[in-house]
Amino acid sequence: MKSAYELAMERLAKNTPSVTLTDDQKKQLAEIDATFKAKIAEREVFLKDQIVKAQMADKFEEAEQLQQQLLTDVRRLNDDCETKKEKLRRSFAS
């Protein structure tokens, strides 16, 4: 007798079969991850430096705006990364 979990997993597998990626495909996805991690790190270094400078000059409102910009930029870059990876995954299925 199968558990509810096993039955649910079987139904899920029927609806959306899992795709096994080749090593080359995994490498392509990892390259996208690495590229976007580098972009995020670059942005963080730049904006965190600007935030520290603003705080040292007692420009706390400017520092807050820069912090919000950093959060927005990181979120956007993460979304771009996932979009690019999803597009690549779809091309694998073709």
Secondary structure by P-SEA (a helix, b strand, c coil): cccaaaaaaaaaaaaccbbbbcaaaaaaaaaaaaaaaaaaaaaaaaaaaaaaaaaaacaaaaaaaaaaaaaaaaaaaaaaaaaaaaaaaaaaac
